[in-house]
Amino acid sequence: MVTRLIDRYENELLPRLQEKTGRKNRLALPRLSKVVISMGMGRAATQGEKSRMEEAIKHLTLISGQMPIVTVARKSVAGFRLREGMKVGLKVTLRGRRMYEFIDRLINVALPRVRDFRGISTKSFDGHGNYSMGLTEQTIFPEINLDHLQFTQGMNINFVIDNASDDEALELLRGLGMPFREN
């Protein structure tokens, strides 16, 4: 089964990007490689709140449709009360059909549920065509049951785009329907 975004990318976006960039080879055009969703669990790690980490794993699994991996600290930092090997966060890497399904839900369901939403910033590109955005809480996703919610947790979403400058990546994400703020 082909998702809406894959179909839009193949049939509408690729010809438009070919024309705009002047590249004839479809493999040289900008394309989404992966989406990485990560949650920093700073307080849960230092205070040893195991239930908080378990709930975050459950929520990230519901949101992404994939089991997250637990990231650990590589170094000990006394100022942050952090020891090497402590669990400090979660991350999920989405590729292929699951990635496009997540992006579709993010654009059409989750972002419109953000209070006072006026679009996302166009200034979060890294110079190599990759885009990063942050969300302050996971409750904007309909998969999260608010009745059983113990805490709110923010997350970072990184869109890794191959073969693109920042302008080309912006064009690709706009074509997929990402609601960017007009400057």
Backbone hydrogen bonds in HBPLUS format (Angstrom, degrees):
<---DONOR---> <-ACCEPTOR-->    atom                        ^
c    i                          cat <-CA-CA->   ^        H-A-AA   ^      H-
h    n   atom  resd res      DA  || num        DHA   H-A  angle D-A-AA Bond
n    s   type  num  typ     dist DA aas  dist angle  dist       angle   num
A0007-ASP N   A0003-THR O   3.14 MM   4  6.37 164.8  2.16 153.5 157.7     1
A0008-ARG N   A0004-ARG O   2.88 MM   4  6.14 156.5  1.94 149.1 156.1     2
A0009-TYR N   A0005-LEU O   2.84 MM   4  5.97 157.9  1.89 146.4 152.5     3
A0010-GLU N   A0006-ILE O   2.94 MM   4  6.14 167.7  1.95 153.0 155.8     4
A0011-ASN N   A0007-ASP O   2.96 MM   4  6.00 171.1  1.97 153.3 156.1     5
A0012-GLU N   A0008-ARG O   2.93 MM   4  5.31 153.6  2.00 134.4 142.7     6
A0013-LEU N   A0008-ARG O   3.04 MM   5  6.34 164.3  2.07 153.0 157.8     7
A0014-LEU N   A0009-TYR O   2.96 MM   5  6.00 151.8  2.04 162.3 164.1     8
A0016-ARG N   A0012-GLU O   3.42 MM   4  6.51 157.5  2.47 140.4 146.8     9
A0017-LEU N   A0013-LEU O   2.80 MM   4  6.01 159.3  1.84 160.0 166.2    10
A0018-GLN N   A0014-LEU O   2.85 MM   4  6.00 152.6  1.92 151.4 159.1    11
A0019-GLU N   A0015-PRO O   3.06 MM   4  6.24 158.6  2.11 144.6 149.6    12
A0020-LYS N   A0016-ARG O   2.97 MM   4  6.15 159.5  2.02 145.3 151.4    13
A0021-THR N   A0017-LEU O   2.86 MM   4  5.83 166.9  1.88 149.3 152.7    14
A0022-GLY N   A0018-GLN O   2.91 MM   4  5.53 139.9  2.07 135.4 145.5    15
A0028-ALA N   A0025-ASN O   3.08 MM   3  5.47 153.8  2.15 109.4 117.4    16
A0029-LEU N   A0026-ARG O   3.31 MM   3  5.41 163.0  2.35 103.3 108.0    17
A0031-ARG N   A0162-ASP O   3.24 MM 131  5.49 149.2  2.34 137.9 144.8    18
A0162-ASP N   A0031-ARG O   2.88 MM 131  5.49 151.5  1.96 170.4 164.9    19
A0033-SER N   A0160-VAL O   2.78 MM 127  5.55 166.1  1.80 157.7 161.6    20
A0160-VAL N   A0034-LYS O   2.90 MM 126  5.33 169.4  1.91 165.0 166.3    21
A0035-VAL N   A0094-LEU O   2.98 MM  59  5.14 156.6  2.04 144.2 151.0    22
A0094-LEU N   A0035-VAL O   2.77 MM  59  5.14 176.3  1.77 159.7 160.7    23
A0036-VAL N   A0158-ASN O   2.91 MM 122  5.11 157.1  1.96 145.1 151.6    24
A0158-ASN N   A0036-VAL O   2.87 MM 122  5.11 164.9  1.90 148.1 153.3    25
A0037-ILE N   A0092-VAL O   2.88 MM  55  5.25 156.8  1.94 153.9 160.1    26
A0092-VAL N   A0037-ILE O   2.84 MM  55  5.25 147.8  1.94 149.7 160.0    27
A0038-SER N   A0156-ASN O   2.91 MM 118  5.26 161.9  1.94 149.9 155.8    28
A0156-ASN N   A0038-SER O   2.83 MM 118  5.26 163.6  1.86 155.5 161.2    29
A0039-MET N   A0090-LEU O   2.88 MM  51  5.16 158.2  1.93 142.7 147.4    30
A0090-LEU N   A0039-MET O   2.87 MM  51  5.16 153.7  1.94 148.0 156.2    31
A0041-MET N   A0088-VAL O   2.75 MM  47  5.18 162.5  1.78 137.0 139.1    32
A0045-ALA N   A0041-MET O   2.94 MM   4  6.02 150.7  2.03 159.1 167.5    33
A0046-THR N   A0042-GLY O   3.17 MM   4  6.42 163.6  2.20 154.2 157.9    34
A0047-GLN N   A0043-ARG O   2.99 MM   4  5.93 159.7  2.03 150.1 155.7    35
A0049-GLU N   A0044-ALA O   3.09 MM   5  4.90 136.8  2.28 131.7 141.8    36
A0053-MET N   A0049-GLU O   3.39 MM   4  6.76 156.1  2.45 146.5 151.9    37
A0054-GLU N   A0050-LYS O   3.00 MM   4  6.27 159.9  2.04 151.2 157.0    38
A0055-GLU N   A0051-SER O   2.95 MM   4  6.12 155.0  2.01 145.0 151.3    39
A0056-ALA N   A0052-ARG O   3.01 MM   4  6.21 153.8  2.08 143.0 150.3    40
A0057-ILE N   A0053-MET O   2.96 MM   4  6.21 152.9  2.03 148.3 155.5    41
A0058-LYS N   A0054-GLU O   3.02 MM   4  6.26 157.4  2.07 144.0 150.0    42
A0059-HIS N   A0055-GLU O   2.90 MM   4  6.16 159.7  1.94 149.9 155.1    43
A0060-LEU N   A0056-ALA O   2.91 MM   4  6.04 166.7  1.93 150.9 154.6    44
A0061-THR N   A0057-ILE O   2.98 MM   4  6.06 149.2  2.07 144.2 152.6    45
A0062-LEU N   A0058-LYS O   3.03 MM   4  6.30 154.1  2.09 144.9 151.6    46
A0063-ILE N   A0059-HIS O   2.92 MM   4  6.14 160.1  1.96 152.9 158.4    47
A0064-SER N   A0060-LEU O   2.98 MM   4  5.96 165.1  2.00 144.0 148.3    48
A0065-GLY N   A0061-THR O   2.78 MM   4  5.30 144.8  1.91 138.4 147.6    49
A0069-ILE N   A0091-LYS O   2.91 MM  22  5.55 164.6  1.94 161.4 159.4    50
A0091-LYS N   A0069-ILE O   3.01 MM  22  5.55 146.9  2.12 150.1 159.5    51
A0071-THR N   A0089-GLY O   2.78 MM  18  5.04 159.9  1.82 126.7 133.4    52
A0088-VAL N   A0071-THR O   2.91 MM  17  5.89 159.1  1.95 145.1 152.1    53
A0073-ALA N   A0086-MET O   2.86 MM  13  5.45 150.2  1.94 148.6 157.9    54
A0085-GLY N   A0073-ALA O   2.91 MM  12  5.09 166.8  1.92 135.5 140.1    55
A0077-VAL N   A0082-LEU O   2.84 MM   5  5.07 142.0  1.98 126.9 139.1    56
A0080-PHE N   A0077-VAL O   3.21 MM   3  5.64 141.5  2.36 107.9 117.5    57
A0082-LEU N   A0077-VAL O   3.02 MM   5  5.07 172.6  2.02 145.2 145.9    58
A0081-ARG N   A0078-ALA O   3.04 MM   3  4.84 159.6  2.08 102.9 109.0    59
A0086-MET N   A0083-ARG O   3.12 MM   3  5.75 158.7  2.17 141.8 140.5    60
A0099-MET N   A0096-GLY O   3.13 MM   3  5.38 124.3  2.45 102.5 115.9    61
A0100-TYR N   A0096-GLY O   3.20 MM   4  6.61 159.0  2.24 153.5 158.7    62
A0101-GLU N   A0097-ARG O   2.95 MM   4  6.20 154.6  2.01 151.9 159.4    63
A0102-PHE N   A0098-ARG O   3.02 MM   4  6.20 152.9  2.10 141.7 148.5    64
A0103-ILE N   A0099-MET O   2.98 MM   4  6.27 163.2  2.01 153.1 157.4    65
A0104-ASP N   A0100-TYR O   2.96 MM   4  6.09 157.0  2.02 144.2 150.6    66
A0105-ARG N   A0101-GLU O   3.04 MM   4  6.30 159.2  2.09 145.8 150.7    67
A0106-LEU N   A0102-PHE O   2.82 MM   4  6.05 155.6  1.88 151.8 159.6    68
A0107-ILE N   A0103-ILE O   2.91 MM   4  6.07 166.6  1.93 154.3 156.7    69
A0108-ASN N   A0104-ASP O   2.97 MM   4  5.96 170.0  1.98 152.2 155.5    70
A0109-VAL N   A0105-ARG O   2.91 MM   4  5.15 147.5  2.02 131.0 138.5    71
A0110-ALA N   A0105-ARG O   2.97 MM   5  6.33 162.2  2.01 154.1 160.0    72
A0111-LEU N   A0106-LEU O   2.94 MM   5  5.90 172.0  1.95 161.0 162.1    73
A0113-ARG N   A0110-ALA O   2.94 MM   3  5.36 145.2  2.06 111.9 122.7    74
A0114-VAL N   A0111-LEU O   3.11 MM   3  5.43 166.4  2.13 114.0 118.3    75
A0120-ILE N   A0179-PRO O   2.87 MM  59  6.27 155.5  1.93 145.0 152.5    76
A0181-ARG N   A0120-ILE O   2.80 MM  61  5.29 160.9  1.84 147.0 144.3    77
A0132-SER N   A0124-SER O   3.22 MM   8  5.69 157.2  2.28 143.7 149.8    78
A0126-ASP N   A0130-ASN O   3.09 MM   4  5.70 146.5  2.21 150.6 159.1    79
A0131-TYR N   A0159-PHE O   2.99 MM  28  5.07 157.6  2.04 145.2 150.3    80
A0159-PHE N   A0131-TYR O   2.67 MM  28  5.07 170.0  1.68 164.1 167.0    81
A0133-MET N   A0157-ILE O   2.88 MM  24  5.33 153.2  1.95 147.8 156.8    82
A0157-ILE N   A0133-MET O   2.78 MM  24  5.33 169.3  1.79 164.4 166.5    83
A0135-LEU N   A0155-MET O   2.82 MM  20  5.33 164.3  1.85 161.5 165.4    84
A0155-MET N   A0135-LEU O   2.92 MM  20  5.33 154.8  1.99 143.9 149.8    85
A0141-PHE N   A0138-GLN O   3.32 MM   3  6.13 170.0  2.33 121.2 124.1    86
A0144-ILE N   A0141-PHE O   3.25 MM   3  6.01 164.0  2.28 121.3 125.0    87
A0148-HIS N   A0145-ASN O   3.34 MM   3  5.89 143.7  2.48 111.5 119.0    88
A0149-LEU N   A0146-LEU O   3.48 MM   3  5.07 168.0  2.50  98.0  99.9    89
A0169-ALA N   A0165-SER O   2.92 MM   4  6.08 156.9  1.97 151.3 158.1    90
A0170-LEU N   A0166-ASP O   2.90 MM   4  6.07 152.0  1.98 144.9 152.6    91
A0171-GLU N   A0167-ASP O   3.00 MM   4  6.24 153.6  2.07 142.3 149.3    92
A0172-LEU N   A0168-GLU O   2.92 MM   4  6.20 152.5  2.00 144.3 151.8    93
A0173-LEU N   A0169-ALA O   2.91 MM   4  6.17 168.8  1.92 154.7 156.6    94
A0174-ARG N   A0170-LEU O   2.87 MM   4  5.99 157.0  1.92 147.3 154.4    95
A0175-GLY N   A0171-GLU O   2.94 MM   4  6.04 153.5  2.01 141.7 149.3    96
A0176-LEU N   A0172-LEU O   3.03 MM   4  6.35 136.8  2.22 141.8 153.6    97
A0178-MET N   A0173-LEU O   3.00 MM   5  5.52 163.3  2.02 154.9 149.6    98
A0177-GLY N   A0174-ARG O   2.97 MM   3  5.09 147.0  2.08 100.4 111.0    99
A0180-PHE N   A0178-MET O   3.00 MM   2  5.95 122.7  2.34 114.2  98.1   100
